[in-house]
Amino acid sequence: MDDTLIRRSRIVVDTYDCALAEAGDLLVPLKANVIRREHLLADLHQLITAKKPVRTSPAEITLFKSVGNALEDLAAAELLEDTLLSIDRKNRAPSPAPAEKPASLSS
């Protein structure tokens, strides 16, 4: 991301701790004094619960930076598994009934 975009954006992160530890897209401009810590306006929880307003006009740019976490990965994997199992059940042909043995093979 270029410095102008970062500077003009109202930045929301998934979590402050993760973003400040892992998000190179933010760490580099912070270290270069392109932005300050105050540019990170809210985390995802604050945004969803409306504890911190982010956008106050349509002209503003909101930048969401997510570094992801294991819980998000697990939820995505579970959703994918459920979807694939559902598709598999819908596309599976019913099993044929077992054939009866001819009388000559019965003991």
Biopython code that builds the backbone (N, CA, C, O; Angstrom):
import numpy as np
from Bio.PDB.StructureBuilder import StructureBuilder

atoms = [
    (1, "MET", "N", (0.849, -1.178, 0.000)),
    (1, "MET", "CA", (0.000, 0.000, 0.000)),
    (1, "MET", "C", (0.890, 1.235, 0.000)),
    (1, "MET", "O", (1.941, 1.262, 0.641)),
    (2, "ASP", "N", (0.457, 2.238, -0.719)),
    (2, "ASP", "CA", (1.295, 3.431, -0.748)),
    (2, "ASP", "C", (1.011, 4.340, 0.451)),
    (2, "ASP", "O", (-0.037, 4.248, 1.091)),
    (3, "ASP", "N", (1.963, 5.209, 0.730)),
    (3, "ASP", "CA", (1.884, 6.077, 1.910)),
    (3, "ASP", "C", (0.669, 6.995, 1.892)),
    (3, "ASP", "O", (0.067, 7.247, 2.935)),
    (4, "THR", "N", (0.306, 7.495, 0.717)),
    (4, "THR", "CA", (-0.841, 8.406, 0.627)),
    (4, "THR", "C", (-2.127, 7.699, 1.024)),
    (4, "THR", "O", (-2.933, 8.245, 1.778)),
    (5, "LEU", "N", (-2.322, 6.490, 0.521)),
    (5, "LEU", "CA", (-3.516, 5.726, 0.882)),
    (5, "LEU", "C", (-3.558, 5.469, 2.385)),
    (5, "LEU", "O", (-4.582, 5.688, 3.032)),
    (6, "ILE", "N", (-2.451, 5.008, 2.929)),
    (6, "ILE", "CA", (-2.399, 4.722, 4.373)),
    (6, "ILE", "C", (-2.698, 5.984, 5.179)),
    (6, "ILE", "O", (-3.482, 5.945, 6.127)),
    (7, "ARG", "N", (-2.091, 7.080, 4.812)),
    (7, "ARG", "CA", (-2.261, 8.338, 5.559)),
    (7, "ARG", "C", (-3.706, 8.831, 5.497)),
    (7, "ARG", "O", (-4.219, 9.348, 6.489)),
    (8, "ARG", "N", (-4.363, 8.682, 4.359)),
    (8, "ARG", "CA", (-5.732, 9.185, 4.190)),
    (8, "ARG", "C", (-6.789, 8.257, 4.778)),
    (8, "ARG", "O", (-7.933, 8.663, 4.978)),
    (9, "SER", "N", (-6.409, 7.021, 5.051)),
    (9, "SER", "CA", (-7.387, 6.020, 5.480)),
    (9, "SER", "C", (-7.700, 6.091, 6.967)),
    (9, "SER", "O", (-6.889, 6.516, 7.790)),
    (10, "ARG", "N", (-8.912, 5.653, 7.266)),
    (10, "ARG", "CA", (-9.319, 5.406, 8.647)),
    (10, "ARG", "C", (-9.149, 3.903, 8.822)),
    (10, "ARG", "O", (-9.891, 3.117, 8.234)),
    (11, "ILE", "N", (-8.182, 3.510, 9.622)),
    (11, "ILE", "CA", (-7.748, 2.116, 9.664)),
    (11, "ILE", "C", (-8.445, 1.345, 10.783)),
    (11, "ILE", "O", (-8.483, 1.768, 11.938)),
    (12, "VAL", "N", (-8.994, 0.194, 10.390)),
    (12, "VAL", "CA", (-9.607, -0.750, 11.321)),
    (12, "VAL", "C", (-8.807, -2.044, 11.216)),
    (12, "VAL", "O", (-8.449, -2.474, 10.119)),
    (13, "VAL", "N", (-8.530, -2.661, 12.363)),
    (13, "VAL", "CA", (-7.757, -3.904, 12.388)),
    (13, "VAL", "C", (-8.580, -5.007, 13.032)),
    (13, "VAL", "O", (-9.526, -4.729, 13.768)),
    (14, "ASP", "N", (-8.222, -6.268, 12.758)),
    (14, "ASP", "CA", (-8.961, -7.342, 13.426)),
    (14, "ASP", "C", (-8.701, -7.279, 14.927)),
    (14, "ASP", "O", (-9.652, -7.274, 15.708)),
    (15, "THR", "N", (-7.447, -7.232, 15.346)),
    (15, "THR", "CA", (-7.104, -6.967, 16.748)),
    (15, "THR", "C", (-5.871, -6.076, 16.767)),
    (15, "THR", "O", (-4.990, -6.199, 15.916)),
    (16, "TYR", "N", (-5.816, -5.176, 17.745)),
    (16, "TYR", "CA", (-4.659, -4.283, 17.850)),
    (16, "TYR", "C", (-3.369, -5.076, 18.057)),
    (16, "TYR", "O", (-2.367, -4.823, 17.388)),
    (17, "ASP", "N", (-3.398, -6.039, 18.986)),
    (17, "ASP", "CA", (-2.179, -6.788, 19.306)),
    (17, "ASP", "C", (-1.600, -7.481, 18.082)),
    (17, "ASP", "O", (-0.401, -7.385, 17.820)),
    (18, "CYS", "N", (-2.441, -8.174, 17.336)),
    (18, "CYS", "CA", (-1.958, -8.885, 16.141)),
    (18, "CYS", "C", (-1.466, -7.911, 15.080)),
    (18, "CYS", "O", (-0.413, -8.123, 14.479)),
    (19, "ALA", "N", (-2.213, -6.859, 14.853)),
    (19, "ALA", "CA", (-1.827, -5.891, 13.822)),
    (19, "ALA", "C", (-0.490, -5.239, 14.155)),
    (19, "ALA", "O", (0.350, -5.053, 13.274)),
    (20, "LEU", "N", (-0.293, -4.891, 15.426)),
    (20, "LEU", "CA", (0.944, -4.216, 15.818)),
    (20, "LEU", "C", (2.126, -5.178, 15.933)),
    (20, "LEU", "O", (3.275, -4.745, 16.032)),
    (21, "ALA", "N", (1.847, -6.465, 15.920)),
    (21, "ALA", "CA", (2.925, -7.450, 15.987)),
    (21, "ALA", "C", (3.267, -8.039, 14.621)),
    (21, "ALA", "O", (4.415, -8.413, 14.378)),
    (22, "GLU", "N", (2.267, -8.124, 13.717)),
    (22, "GLU", "CA", (2.462, -8.904, 12.496)),
    (22, "GLU", "C", (2.175, -8.184, 11.183)),
    (22, "GLU", "O", (2.632, -8.640, 10.135)),
    (23, "ALA", "N", (1.446, -7.092, 11.201)),
    (23, "ALA", "CA", (0.985, -6.475, 9.951)),
    (23, "ALA", "C", (2.041, -5.542, 9.362)),
    (23, "ALA", "O", (2.096, -4.356, 9.686)),
    (24, "GLY", "N", (2.873, -6.104, 8.495)),
    (24, "GLY", "CA", (3.912, -5.302, 7.864)),
    (24, "GLY", "C", (3.367, -4.099, 7.115)),
    (24, "GLY", "O", (4.020, -3.057, 7.049)),
    (25, "ASP", "N", (2.153, -4.239, 6.541)),
    (25, "ASP", "CA", (1.524, -3.120, 5.829)),
    (25, "ASP", "C", (1.309, -1.922, 6.745)),
    (25, "ASP", "O", (1.217, -0.788, 6.274)),
    (26, "LEU", "N", (1.230, -2.164, 8.037)),
    (26, "LEU", "CA", (1.063, -1.076, 9.006)),
    (26, "LEU", "C", (2.363, -0.779, 9.751)),
    (26, "LEU", "O", (2.654, 0.377, 10.059)),
    (27, "LEU", "N", (3.137, -1.812, 10.040)),
    (27, "LEU", "CA", (4.366, -1.620, 10.815)),
    (27, "LEU", "C", (5.389, -0.758, 10.083)),
    (27, "LEU", "O", (6.052, 0.078, 10.697)),
    (28, "VAL", "N", (5.519, -0.957, 8.782)),
    (28, "VAL", "CA", (6.490, -0.169, 8.012)),
    (28, "VAL", "C", (6.125, 1.316, 8.036)),
    (28, "VAL", "O", (6.989, 2.137, 8.345)),
    (29, "PRO", "N", (4.863, 1.702, 7.720)),
    (29, "PRO", "CA", (4.525, 3.127, 7.788)),
    (29, "PRO", "C", (4.584, 3.690, 9.215)),
    (29, "PRO", "O", (4.896, 4.867, 9.399)),
    (30, "LEU", "N", (4.290, 2.871, 10.214)),
    (30, "LEU", "CA", (4.416, 3.340, 11.600)),
    (30, "LEU", "C", (5.876, 3.650, 11.918)),
    (30, "LEU", "O", (6.185, 4.693, 12.496)),
    (31, "LYS", "N", (6.766, 2.742, 11.540)),
    (31, "LYS", "CA", (8.187, 2.934, 11.819)),
    (31, "LYS", "C", (8.749, 4.134, 11.057)),
    (31, "LYS", "O", (9.634, 4.832, 11.553)),
    (32, "ALA", "N", (8.230, 4.370, 9.847)),
    (32, "ALA", "CA", (8.704, 5.486, 9.019)),
    (32, "ALA", "C", (8.002, 6.799, 9.360)),
    (32, "ALA", "O", (8.234, 7.814, 8.703)),
    (33, "ASN", "N", (7.147, 6.785, 10.381)),
    (33, "ASN", "CA", (6.384, 7.973, 10.804)),
    (33, "ASN", "C", (5.449, 8.511, 9.726)),
    (33, "ASN", "O", (5.133, 9.701, 9.704)),
    (34, "VAL", "N", (5.012, 7.629, 8.834)),
    (34, "VAL", "CA", (3.996, 8.005, 7.847)),
    (34, "VAL", "C", (2.655, 8.122, 8.557)),
    (34, "VAL", "O", (1.856, 9.013, 8.267)),
    (35, "ILE", "N", (2.424, 7.202, 9.496)),
    (35, "ILE", "CA", (1.224, 7.244, 10.338)),
    (35, "ILE", "C", (1.652, 7.075, 11.791)),
    (35, "ILE", "O", (2.770, 6.650, 12.082)),
    (36, "ARG", "N", (0.749, 7.413, 12.681)),
    (36, "ARG", "CA", (0.965, 7.197, 14.113)),
    (36, "ARG", "C", (-0.005, 6.126, 14.592)),
    (36, "ARG", "O", (-0.937, 5.762, 13.874)),
    (37, "ARG", "N", (0.203, 5.638, 15.761)),
    (37, "ARG", "CA", (-0.665, 4.612, 16.359)),
    (37, "ARG", "C", (-2.123, 5.061, 16.347)),
    (37, "ARG", "O", (-3.021, 4.229, 16.223)),
    (38, "GLU", "N", (-2.367, 6.350, 16.471)),
    (38, "GLU", "CA", (-3.727, 6.897, 16.498)),
    (38, "GLU", "C", (-4.466, 6.709, 15.174)),
    (38, "GLU", "O", (-5.689, 6.843, 15.124)),
    (39, "HIS", "N", (-3.738, 6.400, 14.108)),
    (39, "HIS", "CA", (-4.397, 6.128, 12.827)),
    (39, "HIS", "C", (-5.192, 4.825, 12.861)),
    (39, "HIS", "O", (-6.105, 4.628, 12.059)),
    (40, "LEU", "N", (-4.842, 3.936, 13.793)),
    (40, "LEU", "CA", (-5.612, 2.703, 13.964)),
    (40, "LEU", "C", (-6.811, 3.065, 14.831)),
    (40, "LEU", "O", (-6.707, 3.127, 16.056)),
    (41, "LEU", "N", (-7.942, 3.301, 14.191)),
    (41, "LEU", "CA", (-9.094, 3.875, 14.885)),
    (41, "LEU", "C", (-9.919, 2.882, 15.671)),
    (41, "LEU", "O", (-10.524, 3.240, 16.682)),
    (42, "ALA", "N", (-9.954, 1.643, 15.224)),
    (42, "ALA", "CA", (-10.818, 0.675, 15.897)),
    (42, "ALA", "C", (-10.360, -0.730, 15.558)),
    (42, "ALA", "O", (-9.693, -0.968, 14.552)),
    (43, "ASP", "N", (-10.740, -1.654, 16.432)),
    (43, "ASP", "CA", (-10.563, -3.059, 16.084)),
    (43, "ASP", "C", (-11.915, -3.604, 15.638)),
    (43, "ASP", "O", (-12.931, -2.915, 15.736)),
    (44, "LEU", "N", (-11.924, -4.825, 15.156)),
    (44, "LEU", "CA", (-13.141, -5.406, 14.589)),
    (44, "LEU", "C", (-14.282, -5.436, 15.605)),
    (44, "LEU", "O", (-15.429, -5.156, 15.258)),
    (45, "HIS", "N", (-13.977, -5.769, 16.841)),
    (45, "HIS", "CA", (-15.012, -5.806, 17.884)),
    (45, "HIS", "C", (-15.632, -4.423, 18.083)),
    (45, "HIS", "O", (-16.854, -4.297, 18.162)),
    (46, "GLN", "N", (-14.803, -3.396, 18.162)),
    (46, "GLN", "CA", (-15.316, -2.034, 18.345)),
    (46, "GLN", "C", (-16.146, -1.590, 17.149)),
    (46, "GLN", "O", (-17.136, -0.876, 17.307)),
    (47, "LEU", "N", (-15.748, -2.006, 15.969)),
    (47, "LEU", "CA", (-16.495, -1.646, 14.764)),
    (47, "LEU", "C", (-17.864, -2.315, 14.752)),
    (47, "LEU", "O", (-18.878, -1.662, 14.508)),
    (48, "ILE", "N", (-17.890, -3.623, 15.018)),
    (48, "ILE", "CA", (-19.150, -4.371, 14.967)),
    (48, "ILE", "C", (-20.118, -3.927, 16.047)),
    (48, "ILE", "O", (-21.325, -3.864, 15.813)),
    (49, "THR", "N", (-19.602, -3.620, 17.226)),
    (49, "THR", "CA", (-20.478, -3.211, 18.329)),
    (49, "THR", "C", (-20.738, -1.710, 18.335)),
    (49, "THR", "O", (-21.384, -1.195, 19.248)),
    (50, "ALA", "N", (-20.243, -1.013, 17.331)),
    (50, "ALA", "CA", (-20.437, 0.440, 17.173)),
    (50, "ALA", "C", (-19.905, 1.225, 18.365)),
    (50, "ALA", "O", (-20.426, 2.293, 18.689)),
    (51, "LYS", "N", (-18.872, 0.703, 19.018)),
    (51, "LYS", "CA", (-18.266, 1.424, 20.140)),
    (51, "LYS", "C", (-17.390, 2.566, 19.653)),
    (51, "LYS", "O", (-17.155, 3.532, 20.378)),
    (52, "LYS", "N", (-16.912, 2.451, 18.431)),
    (52, "LYS", "CA", (-16.111, 3.521, 17.840)),
    (52, "LYS", "C", (-16.619, 3.774, 16.431)),
    (52, "LYS", "O", (-16.618, 2.868, 15.598)),
    (53, "PRO", "N", (-17.051, 4.995, 16.160)),
    (53, "PRO", "CA", (-17.456, 5.298, 14.780)),
    (53, "PRO", "C", (-16.214, 5.355, 13.900)),
    (53, "PRO", "O", (-15.169, 5.865, 14.306)),
    (54, "VAL", "N", (-16.343, 4.833, 12.712)),
    (54, "VAL", "CA", (-15.190, 4.838, 11.821)),
    (54, "VAL", "C", (-15.419, 5.820, 10.689)),
    (54, "VAL", "O", (-14.659, 6.774, 10.528)),
    (55, "ARG", "N", (-16.447, 5.597, 9.916)),
    (55, "ARG", "CA", (-16.719, 6.489, 8.786)),
    (55, "ARG", "C", (-17.737, 7.529, 9.174)),
    (55, "ARG", "O", (-18.807, 7.204, 9.688)),
    (56, "THR", "N", (-17.410, 8.761, 8.931)),
    (56, "THR", "CA", (-18.355, 9.839, 9.213)),
    (56, "THR", "C", (-18.825, 10.537, 7.949)),
    (56, "THR", "O", (-19.699, 11.402, 8.002)),
    (57, "SER", "N", (-18.243, 10.163, 6.802)),
    (57, "SER", "CA", (-18.703, 10.720, 5.527)),
    (57, "SER", "C", (-18.358, 9.744, 4.409)),
    (57, "SER", "O", (-17.405, 8.973, 4.526)),
    (58, "PRO", "N", (-19.136, 9.776, 3.317)),
    (58, "PRO", "CA", (-18.864, 8.875, 2.190)),
    (58, "PRO", "C", (-17.506, 9.123, 1.529)),
    (58, "PRO", "O", (-16.991, 8.246, 0.837)),
    (59, "ALA", "N", (-16.931, 10.290, 1.732)),
    (59, "ALA", "CA", (-15.645, 10.612, 1.115)),
    (59, "ALA", "C", (-14.470, 9.952, 1.836)),
    (59, "ALA", "O", (-13.370, 9.873, 1.287)),
    (60, "GLU", "N", (-14.695, 9.484, 3.047)),
    (60, "GLU", "CA", (-13.613, 8.876, 3.813)),
    (60, "GLU", "C", (-13.294, 7.472, 3.303)),
    (60, "GLU", "O", (-14.156, 6.768, 2.777)),
    (61, "ILE", "N", (-12.046, 7.094, 3.472)),
    (61, "ILE", "CA", (-11.586, 5.765, 3.089)),
    (61, "ILE", "C", (-11.404, 4.950, 4.363)),
    (61, "ILE", "O", (-10.704, 5.367, 5.286)),
    (62, "THR", "N", (-12.038, 3.789, 4.401)),
    (62, "THR", "CA", (-11.828, 2.870, 5.517)),
    (62, "THR", "C", (-10.966, 1.726, 5.017)),
    (62, "THR", "O", (-11.285, 1.084, 4.016)),
    (63, "LEU", "N", (-9.877, 1.478, 5.717)),
    (63, "LEU", "CA", (-8.973, 0.395, 5.367)),
    (63, "LEU", "C", (-9.055, -0.649, 6.478)),
    (63, "LEU", "O", (-8.803, -0.339, 7.643)),
    (64, "PHE", "N", (-9.405, -1.887, 6.121)),
    (64, "PHE", "CA", (-9.449, -2.969, 7.102)),
    (64, "PHE", "C", (-8.238, -3.854, 6.898)),
    (64, "PHE", "O", (-8.032, -4.401, 5.814)),
    (65, "LYS", "N", (-7.440, -3.992, 7.940)),
    (65, "LYS", "CA", (-6.245, -4.837, 7.871)),
    (65, "LYS", "C", (-6.424, -6.016, 8.811)),
    (65, "LYS", "O", (-6.559, -5.851, 10.023)),
    (66, "SER", "N", (-6.424, -7.208, 8.231)),
    (66, "SER", "CA", (-6.572, -8.424, 9.017)),
    (66, "SER", "C", (-5.324, -9.270, 8.860)),
    (66, "SER", "O", (-4.861, -9.512, 7.745)),
    (67, "VAL", "N", (-4.787, -9.711, 9.967)),
    (67, "VAL", "CA", (-3.670, -10.649, 9.894)),
    (67, "VAL", "C", (-4.173, -12.070, 10.077)),
    (67, "VAL", "O", (-3.411, -13.029, 9.948)),
    (68, "GLY", "N", (-5.465, -12.204, 10.380)),
    (68, "GLY", "CA", (-6.065, -13.520, 10.545)),
    (68, "GLY", "C", (-5.651, -14.161, 11.852)),
    (68, "GLY", "O", (-4.685, -13.748, 12.493)),
    (69, "ASN", "N", (-6.396, -15.170, 12.227)),
    (69, "ASN", "CA", (-6.020, -15.940, 13.407)),
    (69, "ASN", "C", (-6.575, -17.349, 13.261)),
    (69, "ASN", "O", (-7.371, -17.622, 12.363)),
    (70, "ALA", "N", (-6.161, -18.221, 14.129)),
    (70, "ALA", "CA", (-6.529, -19.636, 14.020)),
    (70, "ALA", "C", (-8.032, -19.848, 14.090)),
    (70, "ALA", "O", (-8.560, -20.732, 13.414)),
    (71, "LEU", "N", (-8.729, -19.058, 14.891)),
    (71, "LEU", "CA", (-10.178, -19.218, 15.009)),
    (71, "LEU", "C", (-10.865, -18.926, 13.677)),
    (71, "LEU", "O", (-11.793, -19.637, 13.290)),
    (72, "GLU", "N", (-10.414, -17.882, 12.970)),
    (72, "GLU", "CA", (-10.979, -17.572, 11.655)),
    (72, "GLU", "C", (-10.698, -18.718, 10.681)),
    (72, "GLU", "O", (-11.572, -19.099, 9.903)),
    (73, "ASP", "N", (-9.492, -19.264, 10.720)),
    (73, "ASP", "CA", (-9.140, -20.385, 9.841)),
    (73, "ASP", "C", (-10.003, -21.604, 10.143)),
    (73, "ASP", "O", (-10.477, -22.276, 9.226)),
    (74, "LEU", "N", (-10.205, -21.887, 11.422)),
    (74, "LEU", "CA", (-11.022, -23.030, 11.821)),
    (74, "LEU", "C", (-12.469, -22.855, 11.369)),
    (74, "LEU", "O", (-13.078, -23.798, 10.865)),
    (75, "ALA", "N", (-13.020, -21.660, 11.543)),
    (75, "ALA", "CA", (-14.401, -21.403, 11.120)),
    (75, "ALA", "C", (-14.539, -21.569, 9.608)),
    (75, "ALA", "O", (-15.520, -22.145, 9.137)),
    (76, "ALA", "N", (-13.569, -21.071, 8.849)),
    (76, "ALA", "CA", (-13.613, -21.209, 7.389)),
    (76, "ALA", "C", (-13.514, -22.674, 6.975)),
    (76, "ALA", "O", (-14.226, -23.110, 6.070)),
    (77, "ALA", "N", (-12.641, -23.433, 7.625)),
    (77, "ALA", "CA", (-12.498, -24.857, 7.300)),
    (77, "ALA", "C", (-13.776, -25.622, 7.619)),
    (77, "ALA", "O", (-14.190, -26.491, 6.852)),
    (78, "GLU", "N", (-14.398, -25.301, 8.744)),
    (78, "GLU", "CA", (-15.640, -25.981, 9.117)),
    (78, "GLU", "C", (-16.762, -25.659, 8.131)),
    (78, "GLU", "O", (-17.529, -26.543, 7.750)),
    (79, "LEU", "N", (-16.857, -24.403, 7.720)),
    (79, "LEU", "CA", (-17.864, -24.010, 6.739)),
    (79, "LEU", "C", (-17.633, -24.735, 5.414)),
    (79, "LEU", "O", (-18.583, -25.214, 4.794)),
    (80, "LEU", "N", (-16.395, -24.817, 4.988)),
    (80, "LEU", "CA", (-16.065, -25.516, 3.747)),
    (80, "LEU", "C", (-16.424, -26.996, 3.843)),
    (80, "LEU", "O", (-17.009, -27.555, 2.916)),
    (81, "GLU", "N", (-16.078, -27.625, 4.954)),
    (81, "GLU", "CA", (-16.400, -29.042, 5.133)),
    (81, "GLU", "C", (-17.907, -29.266, 5.095)),
    (81, "GLU", "O", (-18.379, -30.179, 4.417)),
    (82, "ASP", "N", (-18.672, -28.437, 5.822)),
    (82, "ASP", "CA", (-20.131, -28.575, 5.831)),
    (82, "ASP", "C", (-20.713, -28.414, 4.432)),
    (82, "ASP", "O", (-21.614, -29.154, 4.037)),
    (83, "THR", "N", (-20.195, -27.445, 3.686)),
    (83, "THR", "CA", (-20.681, -27.196, 2.327)),
    (83, "THR", "C", (-20.383, -28.387, 1.419)),
    (83, "THR", "O", (-21.254, -28.837, 0.674)),
    (84, "LEU", "N", (-19.162, -28.891, 1.481)),
    (84, "LEU", "CA", (-18.795, -30.027, 0.630)),
    (84, "LEU", "C", (-19.588, -31.276, 0.984)),
    (84, "LEU", "O", (-20.006, -32.014, 0.092)),
    (85, "LEU", "N", (-19.799, -31.521, 2.262)),
    (85, "LEU", "CA", (-20.600, -32.682, 2.663)),
    (85, "LEU", "C", (-22.035, -32.546, 2.182)),
    (85, "LEU", "O", (-22.644, -33.528, 1.757)),
    (86, "SER", "N", (-22.575, -31.347, 2.246)),
    (86, "SER", "CA", (-23.942, -31.103, 1.787)),
    (86, "SER", "C", (-24.055, -31.351, 0.280)),
    (86, "SER", "O", (-25.013, -31.974, -0.177)),
    (87, "ILE", "N", (-23.092, -30.871, -0.479)),
    (87, "ILE", "CA", (-23.091, -31.077, -1.933)),
    (87, "ILE", "C", (-22.960, -32.565, -2.243)),
    (87, "ILE", "O", (-23.647, -33.084, -3.123)),
    (88, "ASP", "N", (-22.082, -33.246, -1.521)),
    (88, "ASP", "CA", (-21.872, -34.678, -1.746)),
    (88, "ASP", "C", (-23.156, -35.460, -1.491)),
    (88, "ASP", "O", (-23.495, -36.362, -2.258)),
    (89, "ARG", "N", (-23.872, -35.123, -0.421)),
    (89, "ARG", "CA", (-25.126, -35.830, -0.115)),
    (89, "ARG", "C", (-26.168, -35.607, -1.206)),
    (89, "ARG", "O", (-26.913, -36.524, -1.551)),
    (90, "LYS", "N", (-26.222, -34.397, -1.747)),
    (90, "LYS", "CA", (-27.216, -34.078, -2.784)),
    (90, "LYS", "C", (-26.902, -34.782, -4.098)),
    (90, "LYS", "O", (-27.817, -35.144, -4.838)),
    (91, "ASN", "N", (-25.632, -34.980, -4.395)),
    (91, "ASN", "CA", (-25.229, -35.550, -5.683)),
    (91, "ASN", "C", (-25.061, -37.062, -5.656)),
    (91, "ASN", "O", (-24.873, -37.677, -6.706)),
    (92, "ARG", "N", (-25.124, -37.658, -4.505)),
    (92, "ARG", "CA", (-24.897, -39.099, -4.398)),
    (92, "ARG", "C", (-26.139, -39.859, -4.844)),
    (92, "ARG", "O", (-27.252, -39.557, -4.413)),
    (93, "ALA", "N", (-25.941, -40.837, -5.703)),
    (93, "ALA", "CA", (-27.057, -41.688, -6.147)),
    (93, "ALA", "C", (-27.391, -42.659, -5.024)),
    (93, "ALA", "O", (-26.505, -43.104, -4.295)),
    (94, "PRO", "N", (-28.665, -42.983, -4.890)),
    (94, "PRO", "CA", (-29.009, -43.949, -3.846)),
    (94, "PRO", "C", (-28.359, -45.296, -4.137)),
    (94, "PRO", "O", (-28.223, -45.699, -5.292)),
    (95, "SER", "N", (-27.965, -45.974, -3.084)),
    (95, "SER", "CA", (-27.348, -47.299, -3.239)),
    (95, "SER", "C", (-28.398, -48.283, -3.715)),
    (95, "SER", "O", (-29.536, -48.256, -3.247)),
    (96, "PRO", "N", (-28.020, -49.157, -4.649)),
    (96, "PRO", "CA", (-29.002, -50.169, -5.095)),
    (96, "PRO", "C", (-29.262, -51.158, -3.957)),
    (96, "PRO", "O", (-28.410, -51.387, -3.098)),
    (97, "ALA", "N", (-30.445, -51.724, -3.978)),
    (97, "ALA", "CA", (-30.783, -52.736, -2.973)),
    (97, "ALA", "C", (-29.896, -53.941, -3.206)),
    (97, "ALA", "O", (-29.582, -54.266, -4.351)),
    (98, "PRO", "N", (-29.489, -54.607, -2.144)),
    (98, "PRO", "CA", (-28.641, -55.787, -2.342)),
    (98, "PRO", "C", (-29.384, -56.843, -3.153)),
    (98, "PRO", "O", (-30.574, -57.086, -2.952)),
    (99, "ALA", "N", (-28.660, -57.452, -4.061)),
    (99, "ALA", "CA", (-29.268, -58.506, -4.895)),
    (99, "ALA", "C", (-29.489, -59.748, -4.049)),
    (99, "ALA", "O", (-28.690, -60.077, -3.172)),
    (100, "GLU", "N", (-30.574, -60.417, -4.327)),
    (100, "GLU", "CA", (-30.836, -61.674, -3.612)),
    (100, "GLU", "C", (-30.024, -62.775, -4.269)),
    (100, "GLU", "O", (-29.824, -62.792, -5.483)),
    (101, "LYS", "N", (-29.565, -63.689, -3.435)),
    (101, "LYS", "CA", (-28.811, -64.821, -3.972)),
    (101, "LYS", "C", (-29.777, -65.753, -4.692)),
    (101, "LYS", "O", (-30.889, -65.986, -4.219)),
    (102, "PRO", "N", (-29.360, -66.276, -5.814)),
    (102, "PRO", "CA", (-30.201, -67.284, -6.464)),
    (102, "PRO", "C", (-30.348, -68.491, -5.535)),
    (102, "PRO", "O", (-29.447, -68.803, -4.757)),
    (103, "ALA", "N", (-31.473, -69.150, -5.626)),
    (103, "ALA", "CA", (-31.765, -70.299, -4.761)),
    (103, "ALA", "C", (-30.701, -71.371, -4.878)),
    (103, "ALA", "O", (-30.422, -72.077, -3.909)),
    (104, "SER", "N", (-30.111, -71.501, -6.040)),
    (104, "SER", "CA", (-29.111, -72.557, -6.232)),
    (104, "SER", "C", (-27.845, -72.293, -5.415)),
    (104, "SER", "O", (-27.094, -73.228, -5.137)),
    (105, "LEU", "N", (-27.586, -71.012, -5.017)),
    (105, "LEU", "CA", (-26.396, -70.694, -4.234)),
    (105, "LEU", "C", (-26.667, -70.712, -2.738)),
    (105, "LEU", "O", (-25.736, -70.677, -1.933)),
    (106, "SER", "N", (-27.921, -70.764, -2.371)),
    (106, "SER", "CA", (-28.246, -70.758, -0.945)),
    (106, "SER", "C", (-27.938, -72.109, -0.351)),
    (106, "SER", "O", (-28.103, -73.134, -1.013)),
    (107, "SER", "N", (-27.491, -72.124, 0.895)),
    (107, "SER", "CA", (-27.221, -73.409, 1.508)),
    (107, "SER", "C", (-28.389, -73.928, 2.274)),
    (107, "SER", "O", (-28.315, -75.011, 2.854)),
]
sb = StructureBuilder()
sb.init_structure("model")
sb.init_model(0)
sb.init_chain("A")
sb.init_seg("    ")
for serial, (resi, resn, name, xyz) in enumerate(atoms, 1):
    if name == "N":
        sb.init_residue(resn, " ", resi, " ")
    sb.init_atom(name, np.array(xyz, "f"), 0.0, 1.0, " ", f" {name:<3s}", serial, name[0])
structure = sb.get_structure()
